[in-house]
Amino acid sequence: MSPAFRLDPDCANYAVIGNPIAHSLSPTIHQAFARQCGIEVGYQALLVEVNGLADALSEFQRQGGAGLNITSPFKQEAYEWVRHSSDKAARAGAINTLWFDEKGESHGDTTDGAGLLYDLAHHRISIGGKRLLVLGAGGAVRSVLGDLLAAEPGELMIANRSLARAEALLGLFSDFSSLRVSGYADLKARPYDVIINASAASLHGALPLLPDGILREGGVCYDMSYARQDTPFVCWGRAHGAGIAVDGIGMLVAQAAESFYIWHGLKPQTEAVIAMLKRT
C-alpha cells in the first residue's frame, strides 16, 4: 500500500520524515527561511511507519518531491537507500538531508554535526580538551560524532544501553584515540565537563539512569532534543549543578539552515528564527 501523503504540484516540495513526527518544528523553520529568501516552497511533516521508509522515499520521488530531512529512527536506513552520499555521511553511516538531482538520482548528507557545533559556539560551550560524555549510540550520535571528535575533546565517552551498539562506533572512528564507550550501568562517577543527551529515551520523555557525581559542578548539559517546556535532561542538569543546561532548538535551526543551503544555494539567517520559535 502506498504511503498516504500528497505533494503540491504547483511548487517545489520538501518534507521531514520521521516517527514520531507530530512535534516537528521543521515545517515552521523552512517556511520562515523561504520567506526570508523570497522563494516559494512546500514543506510538510510526514509520519512514516517504522518499516515503511523505502516505500515512502520512492513515493515522494514519484510525486516529484525535491528534498527531504530525515529524523529518528530513519537516519541510518536512509543512508542505505540513497545512491550517492557525502564523505561525512558515509563515515557516519547516517544522513539527515536527502535530495534528487536532475537525473533523478538520490543524494544524502548529514548537517547535524555542523548544526550542533554552531549552537554550542552560540552558547559559548567549548569542548576542546574537555571531558565529554555523549548519551546514546544511534543515528543521532553517528551524525554528529565526526564533528565532535574533530573539535578535539580530551576524552569523548559514548554511553549506551547496548554496549555492542556503542562499540560499533569505535570501529567507524578508530583513528580518534580520545573515543571511549561504556554501558550506562558501567559508567563510573567521574565528573564530565560536558554531557550531551542524544539518547532515544529522550524522545519519550525519559532519561537513562546516571550515577551521581557524573557532572562537574558548573558543567554543561546539552540536550539534542527540544520541547516547548524544559526537557527531562535539562531539568536533570539544573538539579545536578549544571552551569549551562539547554535544549537543542538552536541546533535544529542551524542544521536546517545547512539543509536549506544544500537545496537552494541560499544561506538563511538563523537567529531571527530561533527567537521566533522561543516566543511561540
Disulfide bonds with the S-S distance in Angstrom:
none
